[in-house]
Amino acid sequence: MKDNNIIGDQLDFSNIKTYPVKERRNLVTIENMARPGEDSIPDWGGEDFDELVERIIEARTAGRPVIWSMGAHVIKNGLSRYIIELIKRGFITHVSGNGAVSIHDFELAFNGGTSEDVPTAIEDGSFGMWEETGRWMNEALKTGAEKGMGYGESLAVYVENYPERFPYKDDCVFYQAYKNGVPATYHIAIGTDIIHQHPTVDFGAIGATSGADFRKFCYSVSRLEGGVFLNFGSGVIGPEVFLKALSIARNLGYATYRITTANFDLVDLGDYRSKIGYNDPHYYYRPRKNIVNRPTSRGGKGWHFCGDHKVTIPNLYKKLISRLPEVKKGVIG
């Protein structure tokens, strides 16, 4: 009997069944997103955190970049508006993330909700099979690839071209970054994202647009001397992409040694600057090596901060905003 889902030794995706996203119960919604300046957040920080804030202020006053890397839980924790405000105020000069970051951001912009109940949806193969998310994002990337655009820019231009589909675009990080002239780049591992399950997926377009974004990211990293790289919760893609971009920048002769790095996560690393061996599980935690220690070995300084994003990001925002009047004579304002 012929299997209509097989072409040679590959599965054909054309028969995959998708579902309207409006049928889904969302765990994260626009209504429960945090509101900067209105949230009641416990004070958090310390001397190291204060020093990081000073370095961010110094970097931006001197016109140096502050790159914001993140995993999807930052968006899923309802913190998009904090990032958007920091972009608008001039504190963030580049946003980067993995594919999941872009998907949750995109879904919030058109659907007002994101994040499904995976344990139940995987049981019948409905997990991730959302028609609008997959069709629209893949359409945006295919169109963007044809025009030589990057992944983030492709999504933002799509939102711009179809505003009626995106009633919540004011709370969309990649769109607001685009509107404020800040690159938002997404670094994709094929097979990791739900839009890769859609019948209309074009892996060539995904590769082309993400490849363009990597070059954009490398450009920002090449300007990082005197700047700051921040990573929030990305355990693999963020640290790996940063390390490769930094190596490229240094290989091409760009001074990227006097840099500041900071990793924010729930993982408690203890003395994260001490030398550890292969027998220590923390050795295999990529941000420890690829963000905090290795990139700063020739004159920079790196930190690891252990805390919930719902506490650390609002506190970082609060401290930076409180310093805004002091730096308005610089590049911020």
N, C-alpha and C positions, 0 to 999 in steps of 0.2 A: 504494500500500500504506500502510495506517495505521500510524503510529509510536505505540505504546502508551506511550512515555515522554514524550510531549509534550502539554502542556495549553496551548493558545494559543501564545504565544511563550516559554513557560517549560518547563524540564525538570521532570517529575514524579519525585520521589525514591522513590516507593513500591516500585519494582522493584529498588532498590539491594540488592545481595547483601552480607550481613554474615557475619562469621566468629567462632567462639568465641575469646575472648582467650587461652584456655589453649593454643591451637595456635601461638601466637606465641613466637618467641625474643626474650627481653627483653635489652636492652643494659645496663639498670640494675635492680638488685634490692635488696631489703631487706637481704640478707646482706652486700652490699658498701657499705652506707651508713656514713659516718664516725661515730665515737663520741667526743663531747666529753670531754676529759680523758684519753682513752686513745690518741689519735692522735699520731704523731710528726711534728710540723710544724716546718719551719725558721722561725726568728725573722724577722719582716718588719716594716717600718715606718720610723720616722724622726720628726723633730720635728713635721712637719705631722700625721702620724698620731696622735702623742701628744696634740697640741692638740685634734684631733677627739675623742679619747677623753675628754679633760677636759670638752669642751663637752657631750658626751652625759651624763656624770656630773652636771654642773651642771644640765642640763635636767631630768633625772629627779628629782634631789633637790629641785628647785623645783616639781615637779609639772607640768612642761611636756612636750609630746608628743615621741616619737621615732617617726617614720614610716619603715617599712622597705618600699621598693619593689624589685621584682626581676623578672628574666626567668626563663624556664624552666630555663636551664642551672644555676641554683643548686640546684634540685631534682634535676636529672639528674646533677649532680656529687656527689650523696649527702650534701648538707649540711643536710637538713631538721632533724635533731636539734639542730643549733646554734641554728637559729631558734626551735625549740620551747623550748629551755632559756632563751634570752634573753627569750622571752615569759613563761615561768613565773617568772623572776627579776625581772620588772618593767621590763626595759630597753626593750622594744618595746611601743608602745601602739597601733600600727596596722600591718597587713600589707596590701600591695597588689600586684597582679600582672596579667598578661595571661591570656587563656584557657588557653594552654598550661601555665602554672604550675598552674592548678587541675586540669587533666587529668592531668598526671604525678603530682600529689599524690593525686588520687582513685584512679588505677590502682594506685599503691603500696599504698594503704590496703586495697583489696579483692583485688588480684592478687599483691601482693608483688613486682611487677616492672613496668617500664614502658620505653618507648623502643624502637621497632622499627627494623629495617634499611630505611630509606626507599629507597635506590637500587634495591634488588631488588623491593620491594613496589609501587613506582609503575609498574613495567613491565607488570603485569597488572591494575592497578586495584584491588588489594587493600589498598593503603596506607590506613590509618586506618579501615578498615571493621570495627571491632571491636564485636560485638553488645552485650556487657555495658556497656562504657564509654559508648557512645552512648545505649543505651536507659535505663540507670540515671541518667546525668547529665541527660538531657533530661526524664526523669520527675521528677527532683528539682526542676528549674527550673520546670517547668510547675506542679507543686504549690506551690512557693514563690511563684510569680507570683500564683497564685489567692489566696494569703494575704497578699500585699503585702510579701513578704520580699525581701531582696537576694540576689544571686547566691551569695556566700560563705555566707551564713546558710542559704540553701536547701540547699546541699550538706551543710553540717554537720548540719542537722536530719534530713536523709535518712539520713546515717550513724548518727545517734542512734536513728532509728526502725527501722533494719535492721542491728543490730549483728552478726548472724550472717553478713552478707555482707562485713564489713570486719574481718577478724582482725588487721589491722595498723594499726588506727586510732590507736594510741598514737604512731605515727610520722607522722601526717598533720597537716600544718601548719594547714590551715584548721579542722580539727576541734579541735585543741588550742587554737587561738586562741579558738574559740567557747567551749570549756569554761573558759577563763581570762578571759572577758569582754573579749577584744580583737577589734575588728572586722577581718575579712579580706575585702577587696573585690577584685573582678575586673572588669576594664575590657575589654570585648569588641569586636573588629572582626569584623563578620559575614563569614563565609567563610574565616576564618583557622584555624579549629580543626576537628579531626577529628569532633567531635560534630555539626558542622554538615552532615556528609555522611550522617548516619544517617536512615533512613526516617521515624523518629518525631520528627525535629527540629521544634521550635516556635519560630520566630524571634521571634514576639511575646513569648513568655515570656523568651527570652534578652535581648531589648531591655528589657523591664520590670524584670527582676532586676538587670541591669547598670546600668540607669538609677538604680535605688534605691541601688546601691553607689556610684555617682558622687556622689550627694547625701551619703552617709555620708563619703566621702573628702573632699568639700568642707568638711564640718563639722570634720573633724580638721585640715585645712589652716588653717581660720579660727582655730584655737587655737594656731597655730605660733609666735607671738611668743615668743622665748626658747627655742624648740625646735629639733629637728634633723630634716632630711629626708635619708635615705640611699637611694641607688639602686644596685642590683647587676645590671649586665648588661642592663638593659632599654634598648634603643637608640631605640625609637619610642614605644610606648604609655606607658611610665612618664613620660618627659619631657613628652610632650604633655598627658597628663592632669593632671600636676602644674601646668604653666603655666596651663591653663584654670582649675583649681581655685583657684590663687593669685589670678588675675585676678578671679574671682567673689568671693573673700573680701575683697579690697581694694575692689572695687566696692561691697560692702555695708557698708564702713566698719570692717572688722576690722583691727587693727594686726598686720601680718605682715611687718615690716621687719627686726627684729633676729632674724634666723634664720640657722641654719647648714645648709649643704647639702654633700653629698659624693657623688661618682659613682665607682663602682668598675668597671673594665672592662679588657680586654686592649689597648685602643687607646692608643698612646702619642701624646699631644697636644703634647708639648714644652711651650713656654710658653703654657699654656692660658688665662692671663688677659690676654694681649696682644690688641690689636685686629687682626682679620684681615678680608680682603675676600672678595668672591664668587669670586675665582679660586683661593682656597685650599680644598682638599677638606674640611679640618677645619671650615670654616664650616658645612657641611651636616650635621655630626654633632650631633644634637639635644641630647644631654646637656650638651655644652659651653655652649650658649646657654641652654637651658631649665632647667638645674639649677644649674650652677656660677656663671654670670655674671649673667644678667638678674635672677633673683629676689633677688640679694644686693646690688643696686646702690645701695640706700639704707640701708646700715648693717650688713648681714649679711656673712658670709664663706663662700665656697665652695671646694671642692677637687676635683681629679680625681686618683684614685689608680690607677696602672697595675699590674695584677697578677692572677694566677690566683685565682679564688674559693676554690679549695681551700687557698690560703695566706692570703689576706686575711681571709676570714671567721673561720677558727679563731684567727688572731692578734687580731682585734677581740674575739672572745669571751673569749680568755685575758686580755686587758688589762682588760676590763670586769669579769669575774668576780673578778680579783685586787683590785679596788677595792670590791667589795661590802661588806666590813665597814665601810668609811668612810661609806657612804651609807645604812646601815640605819635611821638616825634620820630619814631623809627618807621619801619615798613608796615606796622599794623595800624589799622584804623580805617 
